Structure formats: structure tokens, C-alpha cells
Amino acid sequence: MTAYTQPIYVAAIFFAILVFMLFIPWLIYTYRKYNHLPLSTTFITFSFIFYFLSALFLVLLPLPEIRDTCSLQHFSLVPFQFVANTFENSGIVLTQPGTYMQLFKQPSFYQAFFNFLLLLPFGVYLRYFFQEKKYWKKALGFTFVLTLFYEITQVTGIYGIYNCAYRIFDVDDLMLNTSGGVLGFFIAPAVLALFPSKQKVKEKADKLLAHDECLYC
């Protein structure tokens, strides 16, 4: 679990620094835009920053201890290779349901599952920004571009910091990340129901602005 907790810990440090730098400008910006300080908008915006940092560091960390990474495997271009890796030497027999529990003990399964979950929150945030379900194709495009950015960052050794790729450019990661993001986009209303919509925030801002104008009438 250290492989997952350490990147989030690093992201929390960077997030704290960003909050210190951006919080006052953000308060000024939101007050001028909405004529009040909507807590829901502030929470969603800053939680998105923390999520984005966490996802980025989960992709990049841990860094290799050596700069020369050319001896490592660089590409995996076979779709659904994670399925073959999961079943290989797992003891799972399709005709014996009792062996299916072995599936959840396979490292390949856990890796694929976490790759699927990685960009699921990203889809939720996109739904908040786009609002309507009809923009799912845009969400698909943004999610694919983001996961492609992650894979290119890895395969280029963080754009030349390392001699070669230090993690595999994996076509399965592209599929799993993108699928997770699209699912997040569609299930987002269940999560976003806990927060006021952008339209309600704007309506409140308009009412406050109209009230202020009446005071000076």
C-alpha cells in the first residue's frame, strides 16, 4: 500500500503549498464573480486540485533510483494483456466457481482495478463542469488525452529526465483509465446531488446582485 499512500502524501504537501498561494486570490475572484463566497464551488475546485495532484503523483511515483532506465521494458501494446496476466498461474478454473475468489488475490487484477478507478473521479468533475450528459463524447476525449499524457510522460522518462522510459507504455492503461473516466461522467449525478449545481450558485449570485442594486436605487 506504500506505493499508493506515499504519492498521496506528497500530493498533500504540494496541495497545502498551492492552497497557501491561491486561497486569497480565489476568495477575491469568487466574491467578485458571485457577490458572495459559495462554499460548494470552493470545495469542488480545491478538491479537484488535490485529486489532480494525487493522480499525477500516483502515475509518476515512485521514481527509479537510477537515471539509466534503458534496461527496463518500455511498451505493452497487446490489448487486454492484464486479463491473461490475471489468469496465468492463478489457479482459476472457469468450470469451477469455487476458484473465482483467487481472482481478487492477483496483482494484475489489483493493478487493473486501480487503473480503472484512477480517472473515475475525473469523469465526475467533468460532469460538474459540463453539466449535461450529452457532452459525454467531450468527457471521453478529455479523459483519453489525460491518460495519454500520463503514458507519454512515463515512456519519455519524464521528458528526458531519465534516459529511457521508467514505466511501461501500456495500451491497457489507456483503455482502463478512459473507461473509468467515462463511467465517472455517467454516475456523477449521484455524487453531485450532494452539492448545489452551478446554475443554483449563479441564481443566488444574481439575487444578491439584484438586492444590492435595489439598495442603491
C-alpha positions as CSV (number, residue, x, y, z in Angstrom):
1,M,0.0,0.0,0.0
2,T,3.0,2.3,0.4
3,A,3.1,2.6,-3.4
4,Y,-0.3,4.3,-3.2
5,T,-0.1,6.2,0.1
6,Q,3.3,7.8,-0.5
7,P,2.3,9.6,-3.7
8,I,-0.9,10.9,-2.0
9,Y,1.2,12.2,0.9
10,V,3.4,14.0,-1.5
11,A,0.4,15.4,-3.3
12,A,-1.0,16.7,0.1
13,I,2.2,18.6,0.7
14,F,2.1,20.3,-2.7
15,F,-1.6,20.9,-2.2
16,A,-1.0,22.7,1.0
17,I,1.5,24.9,-0.7
18,L,-0.9,25.7,-3.5
19,V,-3.7,26.5,-1.1
20,F,-1.5,28.9,0.8
21,M,-0.6,30.7,-2.5
22,L,-4.0,30.6,-4.2
23,F,-6.6,30.9,-1.4
24,I,-6.7,34.7,-1.1
25,P,-6.8,35.3,-4.9
26,W,-9.5,32.7,-5.1
27,L,-11.6,34.4,-2.5
28,I,-11.3,37.7,-4.3
29,Y,-12.2,36.1,-7.6
30,T,-15.2,34.2,-6.4
31,Y,-16.6,37.2,-4.4
32,R,-16.3,39.4,-7.5
33,K,-18.0,36.8,-9.7
34,Y,-20.8,35.7,-7.4
35,N,-21.1,38.6,-4.9
36,H,-20.7,36.0,-2.1
37,L,-18.4,33.1,-1.2
38,P,-20.0,29.8,-2.4
39,L,-18.6,27.1,-0.2
40,S,-19.6,24.3,-2.6
41,T,-17.7,25.9,-5.5
42,T,-14.7,26.4,-3.3
43,F,-14.8,22.8,-2.1
44,I,-15.2,21.3,-5.6
45,T,-12.5,23.5,-7.1
46,F,-9.9,22.8,-4.4
47,S,-10.8,19.1,-4.2
48,F,-10.2,18.9,-7.9
49,I,-6.8,20.4,-7.5
50,F,-6.0,17.8,-4.8
51,Y,-7.3,15.0,-6.8
52,F,-5.4,16.0,-9.9
53,L,-2.1,16.2,-7.9
54,S,-2.8,12.9,-6.3
55,A,-3.5,11.2,-9.7
56,L,-0.4,12.8,-11.2
57,F,1.9,11.6,-8.4
58,L,0.3,8.2,-8.4
59,V,1.4,7.9,-12.0
60,L,4.9,9.3,-11.6
61,L,5.9,8.0,-8.2
62,P,7.9,6.2,-7.1
63,L,10.8,7.4,-9.2
64,P,13.6,4.9,-10.1
65,E,16.7,5.1,-8.1
66,I,18.9,5.1,-11.2
67,R,18.8,7.6,-14.1
68,D,19.7,5.0,-16.7
69,T,16.4,3.1,-17.2
70,C,17.0,1.7,-20.7
71,S,17.2,-1.8,-19.5
72,L,13.6,-1.8,-18.4
73,Q,10.6,-2.9,-20.6
74,H,9.1,0.1,-22.4
75,F,6.0,-0.9,-24.2
76,S,3.0,-3.3,-23.8
77,L,0.8,-2.9,-26.9
78,V,-1.3,-6.0,-26.6
79,P,-4.9,-5.2,-25.6
80,F,-6.3,-6.9,-22.5
81,Q,-3.0,-8.4,-21.6
82,F,-4.0,-7.8,-17.9
83,V,-6.7,-10.5,-18.4
84,A,-4.1,-13.0,-19.5
85,N,-1.7,-12.0,-16.7
86,T,-4.5,-12.3,-14.1
87,F,-5.5,-15.8,-15.1
88,E,-1.9,-17.0,-15.7
89,N,-0.8,-19.3,-12.8
90,S,-3.7,-18.0,-10.7
91,G,-5.3,-21.4,-10.2
92,I,-8.6,-20.1,-11.6
93,V,-10.7,-22.7,-13.4
94,L,-13.7,-21.4,-15.3
95,T,-15.7,-24.5,-14.8
96,Q,-15.0,-24.4,-11.0
97,P,-16.7,-21.3,-9.5
98,G,-15.1,-22.0,-6.2
99,T,-11.7,-20.9,-7.6
100,Y,-13.0,-17.5,-8.7
101,M,-12.0,-15.9,-5.4
102,Q,-8.4,-16.3,-6.5
103,L,-9.0,-13.6,-9.0
104,F,-9.0,-10.9,-6.2
105,K,-5.6,-12.1,-5.0
106,Q,-3.8,-11.4,-8.3
107,P,-1.5,-8.4,-8.5
108,S,-2.6,-7.9,-12.2
109,F,-6.2,-7.6,-11.1
110,Y,-5.4,-5.1,-8.4
111,Q,-3.3,-3.0,-10.8
112,A,-6.1,-3.1,-13.5
113,F,-8.7,-2.2,-10.9
114,F,-6.8,0.8,-9.6
115,N,-6.1,2.0,-13.1
116,F,-9.8,1.9,-13.8
117,L,-10.5,3.9,-10.6
118,L,-7.8,6.4,-11.2
119,L,-9.7,8.7,-13.6
120,L,-13.2,7.8,-12.4
121,P,-13.3,11.0,-10.2
122,F,-12.0,13.0,-13.2
123,G,-15.2,12.0,-15.0
124,V,-17.3,13.2,-12.1
125,Y,-15.6,16.6,-12.1
126,L,-16.1,16.8,-15.9
127,R,-19.8,16.2,-15.4
128,Y,-19.9,19.1,-12.9
129,F,-18.2,21.4,-15.4
130,F,-20.2,20.3,-18.5
131,Q,-23.5,19.7,-16.6
132,E,-25.3,17.8,-19.3
133,K,-25.0,14.1,-20.3
134,K,-24.9,15.0,-24.0
135,Y,-21.3,16.1,-23.6
136,W,-20.1,12.5,-22.8
137,K,-18.0,12.5,-26.0
138,K,-16.1,15.5,-24.8
139,A,-15.6,13.8,-21.5
140,L,-14.3,10.7,-23.4
141,G,-11.9,12.9,-25.3
142,F,-10.6,14.8,-22.3
143,T,-10.1,11.6,-20.3
144,F,-8.3,9.9,-23.2
145,V,-6.0,12.9,-23.7
146,L,-5.2,13.0,-19.9
147,T,-4.3,9.3,-19.7
148,L,-2.3,9.6,-22.9
149,F,-0.4,12.5,-21.3
150,Y,0.3,10.2,-18.3
151,E,1.6,7.4,-20.6
152,I,3.7,9.7,-22.7
153,T,5.2,11.3,-19.6
154,Q,6.2,7.8,-18.3
155,V,7.5,6.5,-21.7
156,T,9.7,9.6,-22.3
157,G,11.3,9.3,-18.8
158,I,9.5,12.5,-17.7
159,Y,10.5,14.2,-21.0
160,G,14.2,13.3,-20.8
161,I,14.9,13.4,-17.1
162,Y,15.7,9.7,-17.4
163,N,17.5,8.2,-20.3
164,C,14.5,5.9,-21.2
165,A,11.1,5.1,-20.0
166,Y,10.9,4.0,-16.4
167,R,7.4,2.6,-16.6
168,I,5.6,0.7,-19.4
169,F,3.5,2.5,-22.0
170,D,0.6,0.2,-21.7
171,V,-2.4,0.2,-24.0
172,D,-4.4,-1.5,-21.3
173,D,-3.9,1.6,-19.1
174,L,-5.3,3.8,-21.8
175,M,-8.4,1.6,-22.0
176,L,-8.9,1.2,-18.3
177,N,-8.3,4.9,-17.4
178,T,-10.6,6.1,-20.2
179,S,-13.3,3.6,-19.3
180,G,-13.2,4.7,-15.6
181,G,-13.4,8.4,-16.6
182,V,-16.4,7.8,-18.8
183,L,-18.2,5.8,-16.1
184,G,-17.5,8.6,-13.6
185,F,-19.1,11.0,-16.0
186,F,-22.3,9.0,-16.1
187,I,-22.6,8.2,-12.4
188,A,-21.7,11.7,-11.4
189,P,-25.3,12.9,-10.7
190,A,-25.4,10.5,-7.7
191,V,-22.4,12.3,-6.2
192,L,-23.1,15.8,-7.3
193,A,-26.6,15.6,-5.8
194,L,-24.8,16.4,-2.5
195,F,-23.8,19.9,-3.8
196,P,-25.6,22.8,-5.3
197,S,-25.4,22.9,-9.1
198,K,-23.6,25.7,-10.9
199,Q,-26.9,27.0,-12.0
200,K,-28.2,27.4,-8.4
201,V,-24.9,29.1,-7.4
202,K,-25.4,31.6,-10.3
203,E,-29.1,32.1,-9.4
204,K,-28.1,33.0,-5.9
205,A,-25.4,35.4,-7.2
206,D,-28.0,37.1,-9.4
207,K,-30.4,37.5,-6.5
208,L,-27.7,39.0,-4.3
209,L,-26.6,41.4,-7.1
210,A,-30.2,42.5,-7.7
211,H,-30.7,43.0,-4.0
212,D,-27.6,45.2,-3.8
213,E,-28.7,47.2,-6.8
214,C,-32.1,47.8,-5.1
215,L,-30.3,49.2,-2.0
216,Y,-28.8,51.9,-4.2
217,C,-32.0,52.7,-6.2
